[in-house]
Amino acid sequence: MSDEVDLTMVTLTFDASDDAALLAILSKYVVLTRMEDGCRNVDFCSSVTHPGRHLVVQKWESPQHQQRHFDSEVMVDMATACMGVLSQAPDIDLWDATSAHDLR
């Protein structure tokens, strides 16, 4: 059995103008995203060096699962809720999982 894992990874970086509101929005988003078909994992981190900056790291089984999620109501609802609570547009990046494997 190969140790390689086929993953599609996405990062979303948010800078808050209203940190409490953004934390509530992203917390709900992460919980709902973890329940979506093809979601391998979602991590939610907050910067120690940049107060109000938050990072969401997503791992998807395939590019199709990731794209379906980005077109989903969960994603659209999160994006709509973020209006007025961000200091700038989020930075969204798609990553190649150069070195990734399951711990299980």
C-alpha positions as CSV (number, residue, x, y, z in Angstrom):
1,M,0.0,0.0,0.0
2,S,1.4,3.4,-1.0
3,D,1.8,6.2,1.6
4,E,0.8,8.8,-1.0
5,V,-2.5,10.5,-0.5
6,D,-4.3,12.3,-3.3
7,L,-5.5,15.6,-1.8
8,T,-6.7,18.9,-3.0
9,M,-5.7,21.6,-0.4
10,V,-7.0,25.1,0.0
11,T,-6.1,27.9,2.4
12,L,-8.3,30.9,3.2
13,T,-6.7,33.8,5.1
14,F,-9.0,36.4,6.6
15,D,-8.1,39.7,8.3
16,A,-10.9,40.9,10.6
17,S,-12.2,44.4,11.1
18,D,-14.6,42.9,13.6
19,D,-12.8,39.9,15.1
20,A,-15.6,38.6,17.3
21,A,-18.0,38.5,14.4
22,L,-15.5,36.9,12.1
23,L,-14.6,34.2,14.7
24,A,-18.3,33.3,15.0
25,I,-18.8,33.2,11.2
26,L,-15.7,31.0,10.6
27,S,-16.4,28.7,13.5
28,K,-19.8,27.9,12.0
29,Y,-18.3,27.5,8.5
30,V,-15.7,25.1,9.7
31,V,-18.2,22.8,11.5
32,L,-20.5,22.8,8.4
33,T,-17.6,22.2,6.0
34,R,-16.3,19.2,7.9
35,M,-19.7,17.5,7.2
36,E,-19.5,18.0,3.5
37,D,-18.9,15.0,1.1
38,G,-15.3,14.7,0.2
39,C,-13.9,16.8,3.1
40,R,-10.9,15.1,4.6
41,N,-10.2,17.8,7.2
42,V,-10.5,21.5,8.0
43,D,-8.2,23.3,10.4
44,F,-9.0,26.7,11.8
45,C,-6.1,28.7,13.2
46,S,-5.6,32.2,14.5
47,S,-2.4,34.2,14.2
48,V,-0.3,35.0,17.3
49,T,1.7,37.6,15.5
50,H,-1.1,39.3,13.5
51,P,-4.1,39.8,15.8
52,G,-7.4,39.4,13.9
53,R,-5.8,37.2,11.2
54,H,-7.3,33.8,10.8
55,L,-6.4,30.8,8.6
56,V,-8.7,28.0,7.4
57,V,-6.9,25.0,5.9
58,Q,-9.0,22.5,3.9
59,K,-8.2,19.1,2.6
60,W,-10.4,17.6,0.0
61,E,-10.5,14.1,-1.6
62,S,-10.5,15.6,-5.1
63,P,-10.6,18.8,-7.1
64,Q,-14.3,18.0,-7.9
65,H,-15.2,17.9,-4.2
66,Q,-13.3,21.1,-3.5
67,Q,-15.1,22.9,-6.4
68,R,-18.5,21.6,-5.4
69,H,-17.9,23.0,-1.9
70,F,-16.8,26.4,-3.3
71,D,-20.1,26.5,-5.2
72,S,-22.1,25.3,-2.2
73,E,-24.6,27.2,0.0
74,V,-22.2,26.7,3.0
75,M,-19.5,28.7,1.2
76,V,-21.8,31.3,-0.2
77,D,-23.4,31.9,3.2
78,M,-20.0,32.3,4.8
79,A,-18.8,34.7,2.2
80,T,-22.0,36.8,2.5
81,A,-21.8,36.8,6.3
82,C,-18.2,38.1,6.0
83,M,-19.3,41.3,4.3
84,G,-18.5,44.2,6.6
85,V,-16.3,42.2,9.1
86,L,-13.1,42.0,7.0
87,S,-10.4,44.6,6.6
88,Q,-9.6,43.3,3.1
89,A,-10.6,40.6,0.7
90,P,-9.6,37.1,1.9
91,D,-6.6,35.5,0.4
92,I,-7.6,32.1,-1.1
93,D,-5.0,29.7,-2.5
94,L,-5.1,26.3,-4.0
95,W,-2.2,24.0,-3.1
96,D,-0.6,20.8,-4.5
97,A,-0.1,18.4,-1.6
98,T,3.6,17.8,-2.3
99,S,4.1,15.9,0.9
100,A,1.0,14.8,2.7
101,H,-0.1,11.6,4.2
102,D,-2.7,10.3,6.6
103,L,-1.6,9.7,10.2
104,R,-4.0,6.8,10.6
